[in-house]
Amino acid sequence: MEHLERCSDADREWVTEAIAVVEADANRSADTHLLPFPLPRSWGIDLYLKDESVHPTGSLKHRLARSLFLYALCGGWIRPGTTIVEASSGSTAVSEAYFARLLGLPFIAVMPAATSPEKIALIEFQGGTCHLVADGATVVATARALAAERHGHFMDQFTYAERATDWRGNNNIAESIFGQLALERHPIPTWIVVGAGTGGTSATIGRYIRYRRHCTKLCVVDPEGSAFYAGWTSGDLTVETGRMSRIEGIGRPRVEPSFQPCVVDRMIRVPDAGSLAAMRVASAVLGRRVGGSTGTNLWGAFGLIAELLARGASGSVVTLLCDGGERYANTYFNDSWVRAQGLDLASRMTVVDAFLNTGEWAPDNSV
């Protein structure tokens, strides 16, 4: 339970200034790019990547962190000197550490000990402290306890992600995608494909699609070890897997409160080897390294595009380039690490290469 006390006039003045600082960050940051992924034009299907790696903190989570800080500031939960605590596998913590430093607040990230060294270094570079736990399933409980001990604020991205963002518009990621597609040959996408970590991004996009009455469908891709797919397909949102995802930033051992299953039209379970194979092939095609969750997104997008081709349909598909691959040099791009995980990427890379050459999709989805 958080320590609550009445807000003084001085605290209120500080909060007003803090909100201005956070909003100024958004005002001086240009919108992220929508990049075309090269496919044969004769297919009649266009694939786009919303490049979230260009945010100041290098990932999609910059949007979430900004929204969470504004939500907590306006809710009276953050005041001068408040210690900010978050449960995060990396990118959310990097972004929240950035905003905490802007406001002069201490920040603690609670994360699994297996989190990539690159992400830990990024959090510490932003002035944050990393609290590592051996059991990734305990990060939320540990973060909540640390916040209580310090009379701080537990950001709780898994609960507040779906409500902290204005899903009706206000230049959220969904509104941005549709605006950037306006001059393309298929301006209303057939599919938007995203992963789920908190579920906040899928909730925002799914709600926006319905609000604007678009025919676009939302597909959520889910990695091994995650409960979202099992919960959505069975209708049992209490399901737990008891294990963490190897694809940082997406997948959870339980269905988190921010995940809104009713706005999701389809879910695809993606094998981890498929995620990393698509990541590596896409990195070669794009001439830049992308992260593992981008590979998960692309694995799902490739399958959907192949289905459209098989039906003779045309259209566009949009997914997210969540972060850059430089954060995973010692893991996903390290062959020794991949072998130690028991992952064989060769057969999955063959599947991806075959799709890019022929439009046919014949994956072995065993996990």
N, C-alpha and C positions, 0 to 999 in steps of 0.2 A: 504494500500500500504506500502511495506517495505521500510525502509530508506536505500538507496544505496550510497556507496562511494567507491572510488578506494582503492584497496588493497595495503598496504605498504609492503616493504620488510620484516619488522618485522612480519606483519600479515601472510604473506606467509610462513615464517619460522614456525610460531605457527601452522598453518594449516597442514604443513608437519608432524610435531610432533604429532598432534592430530590424523591424519589418521593412523600413526604407532601405537598409543595407542589403537585405535578401532580394527585394524587388529590383534594386539597382543591378544586381548580378544578372537577372533575367533580361533587363533592358539593354545591357551592353553586350549580351551574347546573341549572335546571329542564330537564326533557325538552323537546324541540322539539314544536311543535304539528302536528296533522294537520288540514289545512284542506280542507273540501269545495269543489270547483270547481263552479260552478253549471251544471247540465245539467237538461233537462226531466225531472221525476221520472217522467213517464209512459214514458220510455225503459226504465226498470227497471235502469239502469246508473249506478253512482255513481263519480265520479272524485275522488281525494284527492291533495293535495299535502303532502308531509312538509316542513315549513318549516324548513330548515336555516339560513336567514338570521338566526335569532334567537340563534345562538351568540355568545359574547363577541367573536369575531373576524369574525362576519358571514357565515359560509359552512359548507357541509358539511365542508370541510377541517379544521375545528376538531377534529372527532372523530379524523381521521387523524393530525393533528399530536400530539394527546395520546397516542394509541396508540404512535406512533413514538418519542416521548420516553421513555415507560415501557419500551418494548422495548429501547432503547439504554441506558438507565440500568441496567436489570436485567441487561443483557448485558455491563456493564462497559466500554462504549464511550465513555460521557460521564463526565467527572470535573471537578473544580474548574478553571475557566478554559478548558475545551475550546471551541475555535471550532467552531460548528455551520455546516455548509454544505449547501445544498439546491439542486437543479435544479428550478425551478418557474416556471410561467407567471403566477403571482400569488397565488392564494388559499391554497395550501399554505404559501407563503412568509410570507404575512401571519400565519397561525396559528402557524407555527413561530417566527417572530420574537417573537410574544407569549409563548410558553412559554420561549424563550431569555431574554427579559427577566425573566420571573418568577424564573429561576434565576441571573440575573446573568452570563449567558454571551454572548459575541459571536456574531453571526449574519450570514452572508452568503448572499444569494439570487442565484443565477445564472439569468438569464432572457433571453428574446429581447428585442431592442431595441424590438420593436413592442408590447410589453406596455402596457396602458392606463396613462396617467399617474396615474389614480386609485389603481390597485393599487400602483404604485411609492410613491406618497405614503403609503399605508396601511402598507407595510412599513417605511418610514423613520419613520413615527409610532411604530411599535412598537419602534423602536431598532435595526432591521436596516439592513444596507448592501446596496445593489443593484449587482450586477456584470452589466452588459448585454453581450450578444454579438450580432453581426450575423446569424449563422447559427443559427437556433433548433435545428437538428439537433445542434449541438455543446454544448448546455447540460450534458449529463451528463458528458461528458469533461472539460469545463472545471471543473465543480464537483468532480469527483474529484481533479483536479490541484491546485486551490486548497486542498482539505482536506489533501492530502499535504504541500504546501508549509508549511502552518501547523501540522502535526502535530495537525490537528483531526479532526472526525468528519463524513463525508459521510452524511447521513441516508438518501439513496437511496430515496425514496418508491416508485419504480417497481419496485424489487425487494422491499421489505419490507412494502408495504401489505397484501398478502394474508395475511401471517403475524403481523403485529403486533396485529391485532384478534382478540379471542376470538369466533369465529363461532358458537359453541354458544349464546351468550346473554350474560349479564352486562350486560344493558341495552344491547346493541349496537343499531344502527339497525333491523335486521330484527326483533328481539324487540320493540322499541318499536312498530313499525308494527302487528304482529299484536295486541299488547296494546291499542293505541288503537282498533283496529277491532272490538273484542269486542262492543260494544253497537250496532253498525251493522246495517243490514238484510242486508248481505252481508259477514259478518265475515271470511271467508276470501277474499282477493282472487283474481280470475281471473288477472290479470297484475300484475306489478310491473315498472316501466319505469325504467331508469337508463342514464346514459351511462358511458363508461369513459375515465378519464384515466390512472390507474395500473392500474385493474382491481380495486382492493381492495374497493370497495363492492359491485360485482357478485359478487365471490368470497364476501364475507361473506353477502350475501342469498341467493345460490344455494345455498350450503352449509347455511345455516340452514333454508331451505325443505325440503331433503332430510332434514336431521336431525330436524325436527319432523313429517316425513311429510305435508306439506301437498300439495294438488293444484295449488297456485299455480305458474304458469310465469313465468320470468324473461326479459324482453326487454331487450337492450342496444341503444341507439341510438348511431349513430356518424356524426360529421360528415365533410364533405369533407376530403380530405388525410390522413385517418387510416388506419392499417393494420389496425385490429382487425377491421373488417368483411371485408376481403379475406382476412385470415388465417383467420378463422372459416369463411367460406364455402368456401374452397379447401382447408382443412386444412393449409396451409403457414404455420407460425408464424414463418418466417424472412422473410416478405415485408416490404418496406420501400417507402414511397411517395416518400421524398426531399423531403417538404414538411411544413410544420406546419399544424395546424388553425387556422382563424380564430375558432373558438369556444373561448374561453379556458376552461381547466380540464378539457376533454375532448378526446379525439383525440390520437394520437401517430403519428409517422412510421414507427414500428416496433411490433411486438407486444411489449409489456413483460412482464417475468417474472411480475408479479403478476396478470396477466390469466389467468383459469382458464376456458378455452373449454368444458370439459365440463359446467359448471354452467349454461351459457347455453342456453335453449330456442329463442331466435330472435334474429336481429339485423336491424335496419332501418337502411339508409343514409339520412341526412337531408341534403338540400341546405342549404347555408348560408343561402340566401334563405328557405327554409322555417323554419329555426331562428329567424331574426330576425323573420319575419312572425308566427310563433306567439308569440314573446316580446312583441311589441308589442300584439297583440290581447289576450293574457292580461293584460298590464299594465293595459289599459283595462278589462277585465272585473273584475279584482280590485281596481282602484282604487289600485294601487301598482306600482312598477316592479320587474320581475324580470330576471334576467340571461339571457345567450344560451344557456347550457346548459340552463336551465329551458325555454326555447323548443324546444330539441332534444328534450327529454323529452316535452313536450306534443305535438309533431308526431307522434312515435311513438305516444303514448297515444291521440290522436284517431283515428288509423288503426285501431288495435286495437278501439276502441269501435265504430267504424263496422262493422267485421267482425262483432262480436257482435250489433249491431242487425240486420244483414242476415240473420243466422241465427235471429233471434228469441230470442236468449239474453239472460239477465240476469246481473248480477254486479257486481263492483267492480274498479276499476283504481287502482293507487297509483303515483305518481311523485314526484320530488323537486323542491322549490323550492330550488335549490342556493345561490343568493346573490341579493342585491338588485341592481336595475338602476342604482342611483346610481353604481356603479363603472364604468359604461360610458356615461356622459353624453357623452363626447367621441368615442365609437366607435359602438356599436350603436344608440344613440338619436340619433346625429348624421347627418342626411340627406346632408350633404356627404361624410362618411366612407364611408357606404354606397355612394353613387354612385362614389366613387373606387375602391371595391373591385369595381365592375362588377356590383353586385347589384341586381336589380329585385324589390322586395318586393311590388309591387301585386298581381300575379297570385297569389302565394302567400297574401297576406292575404285575397283573395277566396275561396280554397279553405278557409281556416280559418273565415271568416265563414259560408260555406255549410254547413260541418259543424255549427257551433253552432246554426244555424237549422233544419237539416233532418236532421242525422245522417248525411248522405251524404258520402263522402270520395273525391274524384277529383283527386288531386294530379298535377302534372307533376314527376316525380322526376329529370328531367334535371339534371345538374350540370356 
